[in-house]
Amino acid sequence: MRLLRLPWIAAVPVAAFALVFAASFAYFRATDADPKANAAATKPGPVSTSGGGRLVLALHAVGSQEPAEAYLASVAVDGSDIRKITQPPEDGIAADGSPSVSPDGKTIVFSRAIPGQSPHIYLVGIDGSGLRRFTQGNLAEIQPVWSPDGTRIAFSRADGEHFDLFVVGADGSGLTQLTHTALADEDSCTWSPNGRQLAFTRFQKDDEDVLAINVDGTEQHPLIRGRHDDASPAWSPEGSRIAIARDGRIAVFTFEHFKVAFLTKGTNKDTGPNWSPDGSRIVFTRDPGTIYVMNADGSKLAKIPVDKPATAAVWEPAL
């Protein structure tokens, strides 16, 4: 059974968590993919590290990848103008991670882990104001993500030794459990642009696959299966691609061609891909805690110059 992949949460005393099918292709192409938008979004071009938007990162307060204090910060893509968003609790160190920025750019949902406690979901303003715990109870909760319309939040919650997917309203109402898999971990979910499906990772019996499910819990669709370790799916803004971390490299699955193509090379440990708001660039983490951005076709790799180890990079919306 795998351990939690996120270094900021590894100290939490929680157990492990969390052939493309033709039917899935027809279903998702009909509901989300936009070939014209896809063609426009994948045109090669230079990676902008000047005036290219802002990222929210989880920055480690010490130069170590061991579980330790980590906080959220807003950083310009060129590495300048770093603004701290969260602070650790006064009564001890904490690890903040897995940020997701609301579509209006005002609120971040994230997971906070405090040593000796299970991680839980929190909200905070992009300016650091209004920090509050979002969920209640003692069950471990990880990897929250906003819906495209900002009305719902999806996340993974532990049920015994395994994690299932949940969706809840942004006001905390209407909690719904989507998956009920007793012998698998399901995490790293991502919303389709139309808000009707979630793609997610399922880890079961040493296999790590990518599936999709309707947000009402019906009609699960296997998307990516096989001998590879596929994780951290991120649905592109126009809906025709899903970026993943495959065997430690960043890759993209396209509904257009029904194939997975590698974007990064070598034996690096790349994870956590996320798209720019226009779908032209991908940001990701390369172990041990370095952030890179590249064009969506894999060209023009650029390092984000921050002076601390970082994880979980997501773009702030282009408003």
C-alpha positions in Angstrom: 0.0 0.0 0.0 1.4 3.4 -1.0 2.1 6.2 1.3 0.8 9.8 0.8 2.9 11.3 -2.0 2.8 14.8 -0.6 5.9 15.6 1.5 4.0 18.2 3.5 1.6 15.6 4.8 3.7 12.6 5.3 3.9 13.0 9.1 0.1 12.6 9.5 -0.8 9.3 11.1 -3.1 8.2 8.4 -2.9 5.0 6.2 -2.2 5.1 2.5 -4.6 7.0 0.2 -5.3 7.5 -2.4 -6.2 0.9 -22.7 -8.5 3.8 -23.0 -12.1 2.7 -23.7 -14.0 3.9 -26.8 -17.1 4.6 -24.9 -15.3 7.0 -22.7 -13.9 8.8 -25.7 -17.3 9.3 -27.3 -18.8 10.4 -24.0 -16.2 13.0 -23.1 -15.7 14.3 -26.6 -19.4 15.0 -26.8 -19.5 16.8 -23.4 -16.3 18.7 -23.0 -13.8 18.7 -25.9 -13.5 21.6 -28.2 -11.1 20.8 -31.1 -10.8 24.4 -32.3 -9.9 25.6 -28.8 -7.5 22.7 -28.4 -5.7 23.6 -31.7 -5.4 27.2 -30.6 -4.2 26.4 -27.1 -1.4 24.0 -28.2 0.4 26.3 -30.7 4.1 26.4 -29.8 5.5 29.6 -28.5 8.0 31.0 -25.9 7.3 30.4 -22.2 6.7 33.7 -20.6 8.4 34.3 -17.3 7.7 38.1 -17.4 4.2 39.3 -16.9 3.0 35.8 -17.3 0.6 35.7 -14.4 0.9 34.5 -10.8 1.1 31.2 -9.0 0.0 29.9 -5.6 2.7 27.7 -4.2 3.2 25.7 -1.0 6.6 26.9 0.2 8.7 25.0 2.7 9.9 27.2 5.5 13.1 25.1 5.9 15.4 23.7 3.3 14.2 20.2 3.8 11.6 17.9 2.2 10.9 16.3 5.6 7.5 17.0 7.0 7.8 20.5 8.5 6.4 23.9 8.4 5.0 24.9 5.0 2.9 27.9 4.0 1.0 29.2 1.0 2.4 32.1 -1.0 1.4 34.0 -4.2 4.4 34.3 -6.5 4.8 36.0 -9.9 5.8 33.6 -12.6 9.1 35.3 -12.9 9.8 34.6 -9.2 9.4 38.1 -8.1 6.9 39.7 -5.6 6.4 36.7 -3.3 3.5 37.4 -0.9 2.9 35.1 2.0 -0.7 34.0 2.3 -0.9 31.7 5.3 1.0 31.4 8.6 1.5 28.3 10.7 -0.5 28.1 13.9 1.0 29.8 17.0 0.8 26.6 19.0 3.0 24.5 16.7 4.2 23.9 13.2 1.8 23.1 10.4 2.0 22.1 6.7 -0.3 23.8 4.2 -0.6 22.3 0.7 -2.8 21.4 -2.2 -4.1 24.9 -2.8 -6.9 25.5 -5.3 -8.0 29.1 -6.2 -11.6 30.0 -6.7 -12.6 31.1 -10.2 -13.1 34.7 -9.0 -9.5 34.7 -7.7 -10.5 35.7 -4.2 -10.4 32.5 -2.1 -8.1 29.6 -1.7 -9.2 26.1 -0.4 -6.3 24.0 0.9 -5.4 21.2 3.2 -3.7 21.9 6.5 -1.8 19.2 8.4 -0.7 19.7 12.1 1.5 17.0 13.6 -0.5 14.5 15.6 -3.7 15.4 13.9 -5.4 14.4 10.7 -5.3 17.0 7.8 -8.5 19.0 7.2 -9.8 21.4 4.6 -9.4 25.2 5.2 -10.3 28.4 3.4 -8.4 31.6 3.2 -8.5 34.8 1.2 -5.9 35.3 -1.5 -4.7 38.2 0.6 -4.4 36.0 3.7 -7.6 37.2 5.4 -10.5 35.1 6.7 -8.6 31.9 7.5 -11.1 29.3 8.7 -11.6 25.6 8.8 -14.1 24.5 6.2 -14.9 20.9 7.2 -15.7 19.4 10.5 -15.0 16.0 12.2 -11.9 14.0 12.7 -11.5 12.2 9.4 -8.5 13.0 7.3 -9.3 15.2 4.3 -6.9 16.1 1.4 -6.6 17.7 -2.0 -9.6 20.0 -2.3 -10.4 21.7 -5.6 -12.9 24.3 -6.6 -15.6 23.7 -9.3 -15.4 25.8 -12.4 -18.3 27.9 -11.3 -17.1 28.3 -7.8 -20.2 26.8 -6.2 -18.7 23.5 -5.0 -15.6 21.9 -3.7 -14.4 18.4 -4.3 -12.0 16.6 -2.0 -10.8 13.2 -0.7 -11.8 12.0 2.7 -10.5 8.9 4.6 -12.9 6.1 5.3 -11.0 3.7 7.5 -7.7 3.1 5.7 -8.8 4.4 2.3 -9.9 7.6 0.7 -13.1 8.3 -1.3 -14.2 11.4 -3.2 -16.7 13.9 -1.8 -18.4 17.0 -3.2 -19.8 19.8 -1.0 -21.3 23.2 -1.6 -19.1 26.2 -1.2 -21.3 27.2 1.7 -20.6 23.8 3.4 -24.0 22.3 2.5 -25.0 19.3 0.5 -22.1 17.0 1.3 -22.2 14.0 -1.2 -20.0 11.0 -1.3 -19.2 10.0 -4.9 -17.2 6.8 -4.5 -17.5 3.9 -2.2 -14.4 1.7 -2.9 -13.4 -0.3 0.1 -10.1 -1.5 -1.2 -8.8 1.5 -3.1 -7.6 5.0 -2.6 -9.2 7.8 -4.7 -7.7 11.2 -4.8 -6.2 14.0 -6.9 -9.5 14.9 -8.5 -10.0 17.6 -11.2 -13.2 19.1 -12.6 -14.2 19.0 -16.2 -14.7 22.6 -17.5 -18.4 22.1 -17.7 -18.5 21.0 -14.0 -20.3 17.8 -14.8 -17.5 15.3 -14.3 -14.4 14.7 -12.1 -11.3 12.9 -13.3 -9.4 11.2 -10.5 -6.7 8.8 -9.6 -7.6 5.3 -8.2 -4.8 3.3 -6.6 -5.7 -0.4 -6.1 -3.6 -3.5 -5.9 -0.4 -1.7 -7.1 -2.2 -0.2 -10.1 -2.7 3.6 -10.4 -5.3 4.5 -13.0 -7.2 7.6 -14.0 -11.0 7.4 -14.1 -13.8 9.9 -14.4 -17.2 10.1 -12.7 -20.3 12.2 -12.9 -20.6 14.6 -10.0 -23.8 12.9 -9.0 -21.8 9.7 -8.4 -23.1 7.8 -11.5 -21.4 6.5 -14.6 -17.8 5.9 -13.8 -15.6 5.9 -16.9 -12.0 4.4 -17.0 -9.8 6.8 -18.9 -6.3 5.6 -18.6 -5.3 2.1 -17.5 -2.3 -0.1 -17.9 1.1 -0.8 -16.5 2.1 2.8 -15.9 1.8 4.8 -12.7 -0.6 7.6 -13.6 -1.4 10.3 -11.1 -2.3 13.9 -10.5 -4.8 14.5 -13.4 -5.5 18.1 -14.4 -8.2 18.8 -16.9 -7.3 21.5 -19.5 -9.5 24.6 -19.6 -11.0 23.8 -23.0 -11.7 20.1 -22.0 -9.9 18.1 -24.6 -6.8 17.2 -22.7 -5.8 15.9 -19.3 -2.3 16.4 -17.9 -0.9 13.7 -15.7 2.2 12.6 -13.9 3.2 9.3 -15.5 6.1 7.3 -14.0 7.7 10.5 -12.7 7.3 12.5 -16.0 4.6 14.9 -17.1 2.4 13.7 -19.9 -0.8 14.6 -21.6 -3.8 12.4 -22.5 -5.8 13.7 -25.4 -9.4 12.8 -26.2 -8.7 13.7 -29.8 -6.1 11.0 -30.4 -6.8 8.7 -27.4 -3.1 8.6 -26.6 -0.8 9.7 -23.7 2.3 11.6 -24.9 5.2 12.5 -22.6 6.2 16.2 -22.3 9.2 15.9 -20.0 12.1 13.5 -20.3 14.7 11.7 -18.3 14.5 10.2 -14.8 13.2 13.2 -13.0 10.5 13.0 -10.4 7.9 15.3 -11.9 4.4 15.6 -10.4 1.4 17.9 -9.9 0.8 19.4 -13.3 -1.6 22.3 -13.6 -2.7 24.4 -16.6 -2.5 28.1 -17.1 -5.9 29.7 -17.4 -5.7 29.9 -21.2 -4.4 26.3 -21.6 -1.1 27.3 -23.2 1.2 26.4 -20.4 1.7 23.7 -17.7 3.3 24.3 -14.3 4.6 21.3 -12.3 6.9 20.3 -9.5 10.2 18.5 -10.0 11.6 16.8 -6.9 13.1 18.0 -4.6 10.8 21.0 -4.6 11.6 22.9 -7.8 8.8 24.5 -9.8 8.9 24.6 -13.6 6.6 26.0 -16.3 6.5 24.9 -20.0 4.5 25.2 -23.1 1.6 22.8 -23.3 3.4 20.9 -26.2 6.4 20.3 -23.9 8.7 23.0 -25.5 10.5 25.8 -23.7 11.0 24.6 -20.1 11.6 27.4 -17.6 12.4 27.3 -13.8 10.4 29.5 -11.4 13.2 31.2 -9.4 12.0 30.8 -5.8 14.6 30.4 -3.0 12.7 27.7 -1.0 11.5 24.1 -1.8 8.0 24.3 -3.2 5.1 22.0 -4.1 1.6 22.2 -5.4 1.8 25.1 -7.9 -1.5 26.3 -9.3 -2.2 29.3 -11.4 -4.3 32.2 -10.2 -7.2 32.9 -12.5 -6.6 35.4 -15.3 -9.3 37.9 -14.5 
